[in-house]
Amino acid sequence: MAEAVRRMVALAFADPAVQRVGAFCDIDNTASIRVLEKAGMSREGRRKSWLVLPAFGETPRDAYSYAIKREEWRGGQSGAD
């Protein structure tokens, strides 16, 4: 799955106008956290009451914000599977 994220980031950075790529995930979704970090993204912060996941009810849940900047990108070589 980290490889799929790396490919999407590479696709985004193929456009010279794109300077950063970001993602959000639920704070309890350890699998997504691991994938984003393996893909080379860094956690930037926590968004309080950021998203609603219908499977968990109507109450907004916190989410982590992840991103990678163009100068941090190593052509898909970030992280290890």
N, C-alpha and C positions, 0 to 999 in steps of 0.2 A: 504494500500500500504506500509506503514511503516513496517508492519509485514512481508511482502515479503522481504524487504531489510534486516530486522533483521535475517530472516532465511538464506538468502544468506551469510550474514556475519558469522553466526554460522557455516555454511557449510565450508566457507573458513578457519575459525579458528579451525575446526576439524583437519586440517593438522598442526602439530606442527611447521612446517617450515615457516608458514605464520605468519608474525609479524605485518602486517598492511593491511587494506583494504581501497581502495580509490574509489572515484567517481567524475565525473565532471557533471555540469549542466549549461545551459545557464543562464546568470545573470537575465534575465527577467522571468524565469520559476519559479514563486513563489510556485507552487504546488510541484515541485521536491525539491526545497529548504526546504520546510516544511517537506516533507517525509524524506529526508536525516537527518535533525536535529532531528526529532522524533525517528529515528532509532539509535540515539546516536552519529552520526558523527559530527565532528567539522569542520567549515570552516577554511581552511588553507591559502587561498589566491585567487587572481584573475589572471587568465591567459588571457593576451591580445591577441586578434585575434586568439583564440585557436581552434575554430571549425566552420565548415560551415554547416548551416542548409538549405537545398535546398528550404524549404518552405518560407524562409526569404531572399533568393537571394544567390548570389555567394560570397558576402563579408564575410570574416571570422568574427565571433562574439566572444565577451569575454565570459569566463566561470568561474564559481567558482569551486575551488578544495576543496573537502571534504575528510576526512579520519577518521579512528578510529584505534587505536593501541590495540594490544592484552591486555595490562595491563589496558586499559580503558573499555574493553568489560566486561559486567556483564551478560553474558549468555543469551542475548536477553531481558534483563530487562531494557535496556536503553530507556529513553523517555517514553511518554505515548501517546496512540492513542486518 
